[in-house]
Amino acid sequence: MKLIVFTASLLGLVGCQTTSYTPMELALNKAAGSDVIKQNCHVSYQTAEKLKSDKDRNLLTAKEMGATKSDYKAAYDRVNTVAVRSIIFVGETETCKSLISELAWENSESAVELPD
């Protein structure tokens, strides 16, 4: 049960939110998620490269919407707080798996569009 609650909190920060974030905040949350993963999770070289690329893309998107360094710090603090709490309650492995998979999903562009 704890895993479900904290996973839901992580997912809300990077995309599938129950809290309403602006598009700029969502982009900042995704960028911050990349940093949180880098600092808390053991990932491969290729994953680290992809995280950096995704972070840069999300920061550029947020910057185009008017984001500042203080906006990024607030996003980082949001994501990191939830991740640290999740690590405490469900462990690093489960937290990292959830955060990486959700961030990958949210940063991927869907190539399939269904007709109306």
N, C-alpha and C positions, 0 to 999 in steps of 0.2 A: 504493500500500500504506500509506504514512504517513497518508493521508487516512482510510482505513478504521479504522486503529488509534485515531486521535485522535477521530474521529467517534464511535466506540464508547465512548470514555471520556466524551465529553460526554453521550451518550445515557444512560449509566449513572447519571450524576448527577441527571438530571431525571426519570427514570421507568423506562426499559427497562434496569434495572440488572443487573449480574452480582454486584455487592456488595449485601449485604442491609442496607437502610436501614429504619429504623422509619417509620411513617406521618408522625410529626412531622418527621423528618429529610427525608423526601421533600417535604413541604410547604415546609420551609425551603430546600431545594435549588432548588425551583421559584421561590420568591421571590428568592433570590440570583441565579438565572439571569436574571431580569428586570433586576436591577441591572447584572449583567455585560454584558448586551446593550446596555443604555442607555449604558454607559460605553465600550464597544468597537465598537459597530456603528452605522452610519448608517441610521436608520429614519424612516419618515414620521410625521407628527403623529398620525395615527390609530393607527399601530402603537405609538407611545409611550404614548398614552392606554390602549390595551389592556394593554400591559405593566404600567403603573401599577395598573390595575384588578385584573389577575391577581395582581400582587405583594401588594396589599392583602388580597385574598381568601385567598391562601396564608398570609400572615402571621397573619391572624385564625384560620385553621384551626390553625396551629402554636401560637398563643397559647392557644387552647382546650385544647390537649394539654399545656400547661405550658412552652412554649418561652420562653427568656430571650434577652436581647440577646447574651449570650456564645454561645448555641446558634446564633443567626443569623450571628454573626461566623465561627464555625467552618464553617457551610454556605457562606457567601460565600467564605471562603478556599479551600474545596474546589473550588467551581465556578470561581472565578477562576484558580486554579492550572492547572487542566486547560485552560481557555479560552486562557490566555496561552501555554501550551506548544503548543497546537494552532495558534494564530496564528503562532508562530515556525516551525512545521514545514509547515503547509499554507496559511497565509495568512489574512488577516482575512476576506476574502470567503467562503471555504469554511467557515470556523469559524462565522461569523455566520449563514450560510444554515442550517447544521446545527443550531445552537443555537436559532434562531428557529423552525424547523419542528418540532423535537422539543418545544420548550416549548409551542408552539401546540397540538400534538397532545395532549400530556399535560394541558393546561389545559382542553381541550374535553370536554364531557360527551357521551357517546354517546347518541343518541336512539333507537337501534335495538337491540332485544333479541331475540335468536333464541330460539325455544322449545327446551326440552330434548329 
